[in-house]
Amino acid sequence: MRDSHSAAGVQFRTTPLDNTGVPHILEHTVLCGSEKYPCRDPFFKMLNRSLSTFMNAFTASDFTLYPFSTQNPKDFHNLLSVYLDAVFFPCLRELDFWQEGWRLEHDNPKDPNSPLVFKGVVFNEMKGAFTDNERVFAQHLQNRLLPGHTYSVVSGGDPVNIPDLTWEQLKQFHATHYHPSNARDIASDVRIRIALKLVKQLLQLFTICTPLGTYQCLPQTSPILILIFFPLALLNLTFFLLLMFFFLYLEISPSTRLILSES
């Protein structure tokens, strides 16, 4: 039985080199208006104006994905048009960067004498993420196992480093990573003709560029010591099982010692 849902998405290989969270902030900012749809937050406006059964965007360690699904053919065309224009031709306004990324703002906006604090959608989101002991452990483990690689940084952004990102750096990251040569367009077979037609029109607006290079893991020539500090007092069953999996079943490296310390 054929699935009645028509799904599509655009995926980019996004490989950050630092902890500023540039791919994560860019994921938020491209959805704040584009050349064809310059209105504020067209993505969120489509949530209650379309017949979509799924709409979202994800930033992973080495890719960013913008997927959606719907059961209506016309809605599929509209959503794909919004998504393609958002990722390839975003407005990337500076005010949107301040809102989605980071900014300095008075703790009490009505009191100019109140202390300045860091705010921002992604900044606050990652502050919350770093209070989760399971996520902190998993993040640090990945970063330490692959030094010198894109996996050695926090793609979502470390709140300590997010304020180092500038608006110009955000636009440069989009120019180098959000190009058809670095993208994969995904569509279900039900609406593949619609998707191919829109993608073909899009490709005519771009010229071929050199694909991004690959990363090589630095070889380990001597034993390394990994120290991970996180609150062991907050361990729960899920985290305990994950920890046991790493120790009992996963061969990380014969030259790697993992030391857990309660902070």
ZIZIKA-V806845 format. One record per residue. SS is DSSP state (A for helix, B for strand, O for the rest). PSI is psi in degrees with one decimal (NA if undefined). Layout:
BEGIN
<<SS | PSI> <SS | PSI>>
END
This chain:
BEGIN
<<O | 127.7> <O | 137.4> <O | 133.2> <O | -10.2> <O | 133.8> <B | 120.3> <B | 151.7> <B | 167.0> <B | 164.6> <B | 131.3> <B | 136.6> <B | 144.2> <B | 111.1> <O | 111.6> <O | 90.8> <O | 158.8> <O | 1.9> <O | -178.5> <O | 20.0> <O | -11.1> <O | 27.6> <A | -40.6> <A | -32.3> <A | -46.0> <A | -37.0> <A | -39.4> <A | -41.0> <A | -41.0> <A | -34.3> <A | -21.1> <A | 12.2> <A | 22.2> <O | 145.3> <B | 178.9> <O | -45.6> <O | -29.0> <O | 75.8> <O | 3.1> <O | 160.8> <O | 123.2> <O | 60.9> <A | -29.6> <A | -49.6> <A | -27.5> <A | -31.9> <A | -18.8> <A | -38.7> <O | 9.7> <O | -2.7> <O | 176.5> <O | 27.4> <B | 145.2> <B | -9.6> <B | 135.2> <B | 130.7> <O | -177.6> <O | 145.4> <B | 140.6> <B | 117.6> <O | -172.6> <O | -31.7> <O | 11.7> <B | 160.3> <B | 130.9> <B | 137.6> <B | 90.2> <B | 158.4> <B | 166.1> <B | 153.8> <B | 165.3> <O | -1.1> <O | 127.2> <A | -44.2> <A | -38.4> <A | -36.5> <A | -45.1> <A | -44.8> <A | -46.0> <A | -42.1> <A | -37.0> <A | -42.8> <A | -44.6> <A | -47.9> <A | -41.7> <A | -34.6> <A | -44.5> <A | -32.0> <A | -26.1> <O | 55.4> <B | 157.7> <O | -38.8> <O | 51.0> <O | 149.3> <A | -37.1> <A | -36.0> <A | -37.7> <A | -42.0> <A | -37.0> <A | -47.4> <A | -33.0> <O | -89.2> <O | 157.6> <B | 161.8> <B | 131.7> <B | 149.3> <B | 139.8> <O | -39.0> <O | 103.4> <O | -23.0> <O | -7.8> <O | 103.8> <O | -11.7> <O | -4.8> <O | 154.7> <O | 151.5> <B | 137.5> <B | 155.8> <B | 135.7> <B | 170.3> <O | 147.1> <A | -52.9> <A | -39.8> <A | -47.4> <A | -36.6> <A | -42.7> <A | -27.1> <A | -41.7> <A | -38.9> <A | -34.8> <O | 3.7> <O | -4.3> <O | 111.5> <A | -32.9> <A | -43.6> <A | -37.3> <A | -44.4> <A | -49.7> <A | -40.4> <A | -47.4> <A | -36.3> <A | -47.0> <A | -45.0> <A | -37.9> <A | -30.0> <A | -22.9> <O | 65.7> <O | 146.0> <O | 0.9> <O | 166.0> <A | -22.7> <A | -3.0> <A | 0.6> <O | 167.5> <O | 104.5> <O | -31.8> <O | -20.1> <O | 131.8> <O | 126.2> <A | -26.8> <A | -32.2> <A | -16.2> <A | -41.8> <O | -8.3> <O | -15.4> <O | 136.8> <O | 162.8> <A | -39.4> <A | -40.0> <A | -36.3> <A | -46.9> <A | -36.1> <A | -39.0> <A | -38.9> <A | -41.8> <A | -33.6> <A | -22.5> <A | -30.8> <O | 69.3> <O | 146.0> <A | -29.1> <A | -17.3> <A | 20.1> <B | 157.3> <B | 124.7> <B | 127.0> <B | 132.4> <B | 146.0> <O | 156.3> <A | -19.4> <A | -39.6> <A | 28.3> <A | -33.6> <A | -41.2> <A | -44.9> <A | -44.4> <A | -35.8> <A | -45.7> <A | -40.7> <A | -38.5> <A | -42.2> <A | -37.4> <A | -43.5> <A | -26.3> <O | -15.2> <O | -2.6> <O | 157.5> <O | 155.2> <O | 136.1> <O | 166.3> <O | 127.3> <O | 155.3> <O | 148.2> <O | 175.0> <O | 163.4> <O | 142.9> <O | 130.5> <O | 138.9> <O | 129.6> <O | 146.0> <O | 118.2> <O | -7.3> <O | 160.4> <O | 145.5> <B | 153.1> <B | 124.2> <B | 122.9> <B | 122.4> <B | 118.7> <B | 124.5> <B | 161.0> <O | 97.4> <A | -24.9> <A | -17.2> <A | 11.4> <O | 137.9> <O | -178.8> <A | -43.7> <A | -45.6> <A | -38.0> <A | -42.7> <A | -38.4> <A | -43.0> <A | -43.7> <A | -35.2> <A | -45.2> <A | -39.1> <A | -35.9> <A | -32.9> <O | -17.7> <O | 119.4> <O | 95.8> <O | -59.3> <O | 135.7> <O | -17.7> <O | 10.8> <B | 127.2> <B | 134.7> <B | 118.9> <B | 124.0> <B | 132.7> <B | 135.1> <B | 128.3> <O | NA>>
END
